[in-house]
Amino acid sequence: MKKILIGIALVVIVVLTLATMSMPDKMAHYEAVKKCLFTVVNREIDRHPLFEQNGTIVTVMALNATDEYLRRYLLVYDHTFYSTGVILYKDMFIFASVGVFGHVFLTVDEEDLERFAGRLDVVKMLGVDH
């Protein structure tokens, strides 16, 4: 019985050590959230009637604004065995990602980010009046 407990304890120690050593960095969280948020912003721009003529220019401007927002307000917290990414919006924290074993997993889907992009109001970010 002692051998089984010692074996289980060793496996747990090895797994926790690997989790600690392979924790993803801040840029991995940033890239994962950015990819999903860019998809949502592109879809939002495609729906807006003001942007039909200058779609490419507006898309680049919106993606740059979104990129700048994420660079400022995506906070990554390193914990002992994992890391978490949250987006700060006004006084709210939107839990966006979890990083463990060298991978980042999104905790939000495109629908959640679409609501978030609606709150950010991409049109206001671009300085366009309705």
VEXDREN-2710 file (C-alpha; in Angstrom, 1 decimal):
% VEXDREN-2710
k/r/px/py/pz
1/MET/0.0/0.0/0.0
2/LYS/2.9/2.4/0.8
3/LYS/4.5/1.7/-2.6
4/ILE/1.3/2.8/-4.3
5/LEU/1.0/6.0/-2.3
6/ILE/4.6/6.8/-2.9
7/GLY/4.2/6.2/-6.6
8/ILE/1.1/8.4/-6.8
9/ALA/2.9/11.1/-4.8
10/LEU/5.8/11.0/-7.3
11/VAL/3.5/11.2/-10.3
12/VAL/1.7/14.2/-8.8
13/ILE/5.1/15.9/-8.0
14/VAL/6.3/15.3/-11.6
15/VAL/3.0/16.6/-13.1
16/LEU/3.1/19.7/-10.9
17/THR/6.8/20.4/-11.7
18/LEU/6.0/20.1/-15.5
19/ALA/3.1/22.4/-15.1
20/THR/5.3/25.0/-13.4
21/MET/8.1/24.7/-15.9
22/SER/5.9/24.8/-19.0
23/MET/3.6/27.7/-18.1
24/PRO/2.9/29.9/-21.2
25/ASP/4.0/33.5/-21.2
26/LYS/1.9/36.6/-21.6
27/MET/2.3/36.8/-25.4
28/ALA/0.7/33.3/-25.8
29/HIS/-2.4/34.6/-23.9
30/TYR/-2.4/37.8/-26.0
31/GLU/-2.2/35.9/-29.3
32/ALA/-5.0/33.5/-28.4
33/VAL/-7.4/36.2/-27.3
34/LYS/-6.4/38.5/-30.2
35/LYS/-7.1/35.8/-32.8
36/CYS/-10.6/35.2/-31.6
37/LEU/-11.3/38.9/-31.0
38/PHE/-10.1/39.9/-34.5
39/THR/-12.6/37.4/-36.0
40/VAL/-15.4/39.0/-34.0
41/VAL/-14.3/42.5/-34.9
42/ASN/-14.1/41.6/-38.6
43/ARG/-17.7/40.2/-38.5
44/GLU/-18.9/43.3/-36.7
45/ILE/-17.4/45.6/-39.3
46/ASP/-18.9/43.5/-42.1
47/ARG/-22.3/44.1/-40.6
48/HIS/-22.0/47.8/-40.3
49/PRO/-23.5/49.7/-43.3
50/LEU/-21.1/52.7/-43.0
51/PHE/-18.1/50.6/-43.8
52/GLU/-19.2/49.1/-47.1
53/GLN/-17.1/51.4/-49.3
54/ASN/-13.9/51.6/-47.3
55/GLY/-14.0/48.1/-45.8
56/THR/-10.3/47.4/-46.0
57/ILE/-9.1/50.7/-44.4
58/VAL/-11.7/50.4/-41.7
59/THR/-10.8/46.8/-41.0
60/VAL/-7.1/47.7/-40.5
61/MET/-8.0/50.7/-38.3
62/ALA/-10.4/48.5/-36.2
63/LEU/-7.8/45.7/-35.8
64/ASN/-5.1/48.3/-34.8
65/ALA/-7.5/49.8/-32.2
66/THR/-8.4/46.3/-30.9
67/ASP/-4.8/45.3/-30.8
68/GLU/-3.9/48.5/-28.8
69/TYR/-6.8/47.8/-26.4
70/LEU/-5.6/44.3/-25.8
71/ARG/-2.0/45.4/-25.2
72/ARG/-3.2/47.8/-22.5
73/TYR/-6.0/45.9/-20.9
74/LEU/-5.3/42.2/-21.2
75/LEU/-3.8/41.3/-17.8
76/VAL/-2.0/37.9/-17.3
77/TYR/-1.6/36.6/-13.8
78/ASP/1.0/33.9/-13.2
79/HIS/0.0/31.4/-10.5
80/THR/2.2/28.6/-9.3
81/PHE/1.0/25.9/-11.7
82/TYR/-1.0/27.9/-14.3
83/SER/-1.7/31.4/-15.6
84/THR/-4.9/33.3/-16.3
85/GLY/-5.7/36.1/-18.7
86/VAL/-8.4/38.6/-18.0
87/ILE/-9.5/41.6/-19.9
88/LEU/-10.1/44.7/-17.9
89/TYR/-13.2/46.6/-19.1
90/LYS/-14.3/49.6/-16.9
91/ASP/-14.7/48.0/-13.5
92/MET/-15.2/44.4/-14.7
93/PHE/-12.8/41.6/-15.3
94/ILE/-13.6/39.3/-18.2
95/PHE/-11.9/36.0/-17.6
96/ALA/-10.5/35.2/-21.1
97/SER/-7.9/32.4/-20.9
98/VAL/-6.1/29.8/-18.9
99/GLY/-2.6/28.7/-19.6
100/VAL/-1.2/25.3/-18.5
101/PHE/1.4/22.9/-19.8
102/GLY/2.5/25.3/-22.4
103/HIS/-0.9/25.8/-24.0
104/VAL/-3.5/28.6/-23.7
105/PHE/-7.1/27.7/-23.6
106/LEU/-9.8/30.3/-24.1
107/THR/-12.5/30.5/-21.5
108/VAL/-14.6/32.8/-23.7
109/ASP/-16.2/32.0/-27.0
110/GLU/-16.9/34.2/-30.0
111/GLU/-20.4/35.0/-28.7
112/ASP/-18.9/36.3/-25.4
113/LEU/-16.4/38.3/-27.3
114/GLU/-19.1/39.6/-29.6
115/ARG/-20.9/41.0/-26.6
116/PHE/-17.7/42.5/-25.4
117/ALA/-16.9/44.1/-28.8
118/GLY/-20.4/45.5/-28.7
119/ARG/-19.7/47.1/-25.3
120/LEU/-16.4/48.5/-26.7
121/ASP/-18.4/49.8/-29.6
122/VAL/-15.9/49.4/-32.5
123/VAL/-17.6/52.3/-34.3
124/LYS/-16.7/54.7/-31.4
125/MET/-13.2/53.4/-31.4
126/LEU/-12.8/54.4/-35.0
127/GLY/-14.2/57.9/-34.3
128/VAL/-17.1/57.5/-36.7
129/ASP/-20.4/59.2/-35.8
130/HIS/-23.6/57.2/-36.4
END
